[in-house]
Amino acid sequence: MSALATVGAEVVRRFADDQLVSLAKLVVETAFQPIVEAGTGAVFGYESLLRGFDRIGFASPIDFLDHAASSGHLAALEQMLASRSLAKFATLPDFASTTLFLNVDVRLIPQGEDIIERLVRHLSKNAIPPSSICFELSERFDNTSVPEFGAFFEKARKAGFKLAIDDFGVGHGETKLLCDYPVDYLKIDRHFVSGIDKSGRKRHLFKHLVNMAHVLGVRVIAEGVETEAEFLACREYGADLVQGWYIAKPTTAIAELRQSFPHLQEVGRPKPALQSLDEILIRKQVEVLPVVHENDGIEGVFNHFRQNPKQAFFPVLNANDEPRGVIHEHHLKEYIYQPYGRDLLKNRLYERTIANFVDRVPVVGLDSNAESLMATFANVEGADCIILTENMRYAGVISAASLIKIINEKQVRIAQDQNPLTGLPGNRSIRDFMQMSARDGDETRFFCYCDFDNFKPFNDHYGFQAGDHAIALFARLMHRYFFSQGDFLGHIGGDDFFIGSSTRNRAEIAAVLARLQQDFSSDAAELYSEADRAAGGILGHGRNGERQFFPLLRCSIAVIELPSGLVIEDIGRISTAIADIKGEAKESDAGLVFRVI
């Protein structure tokens, strides 16, 4: 804005107090910014943002709203802005399946019940369900300190609106709000997202915020995602939804809005591969129970329990098929066993709806692993189930008994995958470890491929029993040097082994691997005859069939280093890198080669 325009705007601002709303109608616009599903790139909803305030002399939306509050126009202004946002939202072709996020100014909460009633009437005229609207509670002020906040929250929830905590992590009482009220979304502030791909502390905090929210049945939105690296980190560490300039900037033009960003699904991911063992086992145990919607009549719930006498609870969804929690039979029994209790529940004047009986349970994506589901159950006292979602919509439930079956079957599968000679995990477990470790950039990781040199001539000369002895010997030595929690040992097959470690730096891992090589060479030499040891090897047939001399057994090791902060989805990239340097390791004097990926 030019200096002349700034002066003009200040003059307008100085004399516009009495006509602030009328002036705002002329120049202020609402812009929509997409909020998309992190896993699919599909648009889940839009946040309504204020634009045009600078034309009347205000530096920011906060400055504009503060001025409206001080001059007594805040309620009228917010009503006008909400009406415009809803009108624009109703023109979207997919509004029935998306969510509009509207900011709620805490200073209007004393008038909250009137605001909600007016909004419900407006929505009804446009055939928009309240569950398509989410109120964002900003932490600029302490919402819970407002005496009327509890009544406002209860009325909004009862009407079917969704609620989100905005700017989580930098406000006044967001943890208290999360603890005391059943919110639907937690929007992690931009401060924790900016540079998350480069900061181990931010990744650690982000992961724990996501886990905490999911245990409470709350979905997570990462705000202010501005780079591909930030997007990949937020997706990897469990964000359900993302919002920011990397996806799309806010726009006032409806024509510029898209229904999906399919390229996000492919960013940083390999071509479709086989399902993981966890996903296969979890999908087998998912139980798709009949559901009730929070706005259904109580009689429908009685019918569900009547038709399913062995079922103690049913999932509750909103009108957009998003989980709200479960309704348990014990909530209704106290009414059923009272005189006229059932009639009382149906009485409109009594106003007891399904929403009054919802118990919150953990809500997580169907692509979670078995251990994370078990940890979630362990952190929630008395939960009947975990609700699983696919693309943010209800997919089914997992009970504690089903989860135990999953864990047991996984252990059996892992045991079946173990090599019978060494007892070490096999290829499936190695692949799962590599995938999990490659996605976790908190530490520097080392993937070591170990391969014996001159093993076939040794095995041919001394027999398979001596060959098995050498293989078992190396497995024991691996256990001697790699025993920390961050270490993983695997047996690829034959004389090929895998070591994964994130507990040491480059110098330390090199020293340990050198000792492992030295001890194996020394111990393996004892498997040769005295004459062959003295000769330093044996005569045998090479790959060309010609007789030649083969030195004593040695283990060559190719090491791929993944630096801290690097997140990789495609483990094929790692396998290719290992294949590239295996030959280098065998040809080198030390038999040990490192490459940073």
N, C-alpha and C positions, 0 to 999 in steps of 0.2 A: 504494500500500500504506500502511495506517495505521501510526502509531507503534507501537501495540501489536502489530500483525502483524509489523512489522519486528523488534521485540525477540524475538518468538516464533521467527521464522525464524533469527535469529542463534543462539538457543539450540539449535535443531534442527541447525544447521550445525556448532556446536561439538562436539556429541556424536554426530555421525552418521558420522564417518570410517570406522568399521568396517562400517557398513551403508549406505554411500553409494549403491551400485548398487541395493540393495533399495529404498531410499528413492526413488531416481530412477525406478524402475519404477512407483511409485505416482503421482508428480506430473509427471514430465517427459514431454513430447509432441514429436512431430515434425510440423512444418508444411511444406507444399509451396508454393513460389512459382513461378509459370509463367515459363518462358523462351520467348519467341515469335520467329518469323521476322519480321524487320523489314519485309520486302516484302509479306507476305501476312497477317500477324496469326495464322497457324496456330501452335498450341502445339507447340514442338519438344521440350520437356522440362520438368523441375521440379528446383529446387534444394531439397534437404532441409535444413531449418533447425531449430534447437533452441528449444523453448518450455517454460515452466514452471519454469525454474531459479530464478526469483525467489521461488518458494514455499518454497524451502529456504534462503533467505538469501544468494543470489548475485546480484550486480548485473548480470552479463553472462554470455554463453556462455563467453567467454574466462576469466573469473574462475572459473566452474564447472569448466572443463576443466583449468585450472592446478591447482586444488585436488585434482581427481581424480588428476592426475599426481603431485603431491607426496605423496599418501597411497597411491599404488600401485594405484589402481583405474581408471586411464585405459583400459587394454586391454579390461577387462570392460565398462566403460561404453560405449565406442565400439562394441563388438560388439553390445551390447543395442540401442543406437540404430540401428545399421545394419540389424539384424534387423527392427526396427519399421518403418523406412523401406521396406525391401524388401517387407514384408508389405502395407503400405499401397499401395505402387506396384503390386503384383500385382493389386490389386482394381480398378484403373483399367481402363475398357473399351478404352482405346487404348494400353495399356502396351507392346505389342509394337512399336509404331511410334514410341515416344517414348524419351527419355533421362532417367535419374535421375542428378543431380549430387550426389555424396557428398563431403564434406570429409575429407581425410586429414591427421591430425595428424602432423607430422614426427617427433615423439617415439615414434611407433609403427612407424616405418620399419624399425628393427632386427628387428621381428617381422613384417615385411611379407609374407614368403613364406607364413607360416602364415595370416595374415589373408586373403590372396588365395585360398588353397586352401579355407578354410572358406567364403568367399564364393561360390566356384565351385560348391561342393556345394549351398549354399543356393539359388543361382540355378537349378541343374539341377532341384531339386525343384519349383520354381515355373514351370519352362519359360520362364525369362527369359534371353535371350542375353547374354553378357558385354558385347557392343557396345551394349547398352541402359544400361550403367552407365558414368559418367564420374567419375574421381577428380579432385577439385579440390585442387591443391597450393598451399596458402597460402604467401604470402611473409612471413608473420610471423617465420618462422625461415628460415635458409639451408638449403634442402633438399639442395643438392648437397654440402654439407659433411659430411653423414652418410655414413660409409663404405659402408653397405649400400644407399644410394639407387640406384646403378646396377643392382644385382641386382633390387631391387624394381621398378624401372621396366621392365626387360627382361621380367620375369615377368608383370607386368600387361599389357604390350603383347602378349606371346606368347599370353596367355590370351584376348585379344580385347577387353580393357577400353580405354576411351578416357581421355585425360588432358587436364586443363586447368590453366592457370596462373591462379590467382585473384589479385585485387587488383593486376593488373599496373600497374607504374609507381610504386608507393610502398613496395615491399618490399626485400628484401636482395639476392637474386641472380637476379631474374627474367630479365634479359637473357641471363645465362650459361645459365640453364635453357632458354630459347628457342633459343639457339645450339647447345647440345650435345645436346638431346633432341627427338625428333620428337613434340611434343605436338599435340593435335588442336584445342584451343580456347585463345584468349587472352581473358581477362575483363578489360577495361579498367576500372580502378578508378573509383569514383564521383567522385573528385576531379577527373578530367578531363572528366566528363560534366556535373557541376553547373554550370549557367550557360553551357554551351558555345555557346548561341545568342547570347550577349552578349560573348563573349571570342574575339577573333581568334587569340590565342596558343593557346588550348585547341583551337580548330578546326584550326589548323595542326598541332599535335602529334597530335591524334586522327587526322587524315588520314594522316599519315606512319606512325603505329603500325599503322593498318589496311593500308596499302600494304606495309609490311614483313612483316606477318603473312601476307598473301595470297601474296606472293612465296615464302614458306617453306611454303606449302600449309596454313596454319593459319587457321581461321575465327575471327571476332571477335564477342565478346559485350560489349555495353555494359551496365555495371552501374549501378544506382541511377537509372534514368530516372524523373523525377518530374513532368515537365511535357510538354505537347504540343510546345512549342518545342524542348526537349531531344531528344524522340523524332524530330522532323523532321530536326534537325541530324545526329543519329547515323545515321539512315537515309540521309540525303543523302551523308554522308562515308564510307559503305561498310560500316557495321556489318552483319553477317549476322544477328545475333540481339540482342534487347534484353530487359532485365529491370528491374523497378522498380515503384514504387507507381503510376505513371501507367498501367501495364498492369494490374497486380493486386497486392494485398498478400498476404503469406503467410497461409495458412489451415490449420487443423488438420482442417477438415471436408471430407471427400472430395466431398460433395454440392455444395460451392461451386466446385469446379474446373470450368473450361470447356475444351473442346477447341480453341476458336479465338476470336479477337477480330477478326471481319471488318471492323469499322469502321476498324481501323488501316490497312487497305489503301487506304481512301479519304481518310484524313486528309491534308490539304494537297496533294491531287492533283486534277488536273482530270478530267473525264469521259474515258473511254478515247479515245485519239486514234490516228492512224496510227503505225505503227512507225517508229522512226528509221532513217535510212539505215544506220547502223552495225549495228543489230540485224538488219535484213534481210540484209545482206551476211554477217554472222557466222553466222546460222542456215543460210545456204546452204552454208557451208563446214564446219559441224560434222560430225564423223565419229563415229558411234555404234559404237565398237568393241565386240566381245564382251568381257565382263568375267570376272574370276575373283574369288572371295571368299576372304578371308584364311584362312578355316577349311576351304577345299576341299583335296582331296588334290593332291599334286604331279602325279599322273598326268593330272589334268584340264588342268593347264597345258601338259604335253607335247602333249596332244591339240589344244589351241588352236594351238600353234606348228606342229603337223603339218598341220592343216587350213588354216592361213593362213601359208604359207611365206615370204611377202614382208613379213609384219608382224614388227617387231623387239621390240615390247613390247605389254602389255595392261594396262588399268586394273585396280587392285585395290580392291575395296569391302569394307566390313564387313557384318555381317549386317543392318544397317539401310540398306544401299545408299548409304552415305556414302563418298566417296573416301578411300582411305588413301595412294594413290600409284600407281606402276606397277611391274610385274615385267618385267625386261628379259632377253632371251635370253642375253646374255653371262654372267649369273649362273649359268645352268644348263649352259652349254657346258663349264665347267671340270669339272663332274661327269660329263657325258655322255662326254667324251673320256678319262676315267680308267677303268681297269679296275674294274668293279663300281660305278662311280660312281652310275649310275641306281638300282641296287638299294640303295645306301647312303642315297639320298634318301628312299626309301620305307620304310626301316627305322624302326619306331616308337621303338626304343631310341636311335637317333641324334637324333631329335626336331628335324629340320629341316623347318619348315613354310613355307608361302608368306610368312607374316609376316616370316621371316628374310631375305627377298630383296627386300622392298619399297623402292623408291627414291622419295623425296619429290619431288613436282613442284608447281608453283604451282596453286592451286585458286581460281577466281574465278567469280562469277555470270555467267549467260548475258546479262545486261543490261549488261555492261561495254562501253565503246567501244573502237574499234580501236586508238587511240593508247595507251590504258592497257594493252591486251594486249601491244602491241609493247614498251612500257616494261618490262613484267613479264618478257618474254622476254629483254630486254637485260640485266636484272639477275640472271639465273640462268644460271650457266655449265653448259653441257652438257645442258640440259633437252630431252627428246624432244618434249614437248608441254605444253600447259596443259589441265588438266581443267576443264571447265565444268559448273556445276551450275544446276539450276532448283529453287527451293524446297528448297535444301540437299541435294538428291539428284542423283546422277550424270545428266548430260544428254548428254555426249559429250566429244570432245577436239578441240583445234585444234593442228595442227602448225605448224612454222615456215614451211613452204612454203605452207600454206593461209592463214596470216596475211599473207604477202607478197601473195598473190592479193587478199585483202580490201583491203589498203592500196592496191594498184594500181587495183582497180576503184573504190574510193572516190575516188581522185584523178581517174579518168576521169569519174565521175559529177559531181564538183565542176566539172571543166573544162566539161562539157556544160551545167552550170547557170550558167556565167559568161555575162555579157552580151557579145555579140560586138563591140559598139561601144566599151565602156569596159574590158572585160576584168575587171570586178568580179564577185564572187560574186552569185548570184541568190537567189531567195526561199527555196529549201531551205536553203542555207548560212546565210542570215540567221536563219531560224527555229532552226536548230541552235545558232547562236551565242547567240541570245537565251535558249534553254532552258538551255544550259550556264552562261552568265553569271548568269542569274537564280537558279540553284541555288547559286552560289558567293558567299557573303556576306562574304568576307574584306575586300573593298574596296567603296568607294562606286562605283556604276556609273551611266553615263549612256547612254540610248538616244535617239538623235536622228533624227527623221524630217524629211527635207529635201524641199521641194516648190517648184518655180518658180512665181512669180506672173506672170500674163499670157503664159504660154508658148504657148497655142493660137493666140491672135491673131498672135503673132510668127511661129509656124510656118506659119500660113496665108498671111501677108503675104510672107515672104521665102523660103518653100519648105523642104522637109524637110532639104535639105543644110545650110542655116543652122541649123535646129533641131538636127541631129546635132552640128554644130560647137559649139553652146552646151552640149549634154549632155557632150561629150568635154572641153570646157573646164572644166566643174565637176568632173569626175572627176579631172583633173590637179591642180586646186586642193585637192581633198580629200587627195590623196597628199602635197601640199606641207606640210599642217598636221597630218596624222595618220599618223605613221609609227612610233610606238612599239610595243613588243611587245604591250601591252595594248589596242591600237586595232584595230578591225575596220571595214572599209568594204564596203558592199554596194550593188547597183543593183537596186531593186525593179522598175523598168521605166519606160520613158518618161522623164519629168522628175522621178521620185521616187527618192530615195536614202536610204540608212541609214548612220548612223555609231554605232558602239559604242565606248565608252572607259571605262577604269578607272584611268587613269594620272594624272588631274588632279582637283583639287577644283572646287567650283562656280564660284568666281571665275575660275580658270584656263580652264575649259572655255567659260565665257561669253565671255571675251576672245578665245579662238581662233576660236570660231564667228562672232563679230562681224567679225573680220578676214577670215574666209572669205567672209562675206556681202559685205563691202565690196569685196574683190578681184573677186568674181564680177560684182557690179554694174558695176564700172569696166571690166572686160574685156568683159563682154557688151554694154556700150554701143557698143563698137567694131564690133559686128556690124550696127548700124543705119546707115542713110544719114546723111550730115551734116545734112540737113534734119530728119530724124526725131529725131536727137540734140538738135538745137537746140530742137525743139518739145517734147522730153521724153517722146515716145511716138508712137503711131501710131493711126490710125483703123481700126476693124475691127468685125466683127459679134459681139455678145454672145450669151449663151445664149438670149435671147428673140428673137434674130434682128435686133434693132435695131442700127443703126450707132452706135458710141460710141467714146470715146477711151480708149486703154489705155496706162498708163505703161510705161517701160522695164522690162526683165526684172529681177526681184529673186528671191532665194531666201528663203522663210520657213522657220523651223525650230522644230519642237515637240520639247521635250526632257523625257523622263521620267527622274527621278532615283530610284535604288534605294539607300537608305542602307546603310552597312556593317552587317552583322548580319542583314539581311533576306534570307530565303530564300523564293523563290516557285517553285512547281511549275507553276502554270497561266499560261503566257505569254499566253493570251487576255486575261488581266487587264491586261497591259501594252499589248496592241494596242488594247484598248478605251479605255484612258487616253490613248493617243496620238490616237486618233480624236476624243476629246472636246476636245482642245486644238489640233488642226490649224487649226480656224477662228479661234481666238483669235490664233494666230501670224500668220495672213494679215491679220487686222484690226488688229493692233498696229502702232504706228509703227516699232518696231525690227525687227519680223518675227521676234522671238525670244521664246519663252515657255517657262518651266520649271514643272514640277509634280513634287512629291515624292509617290511612291506609298506 
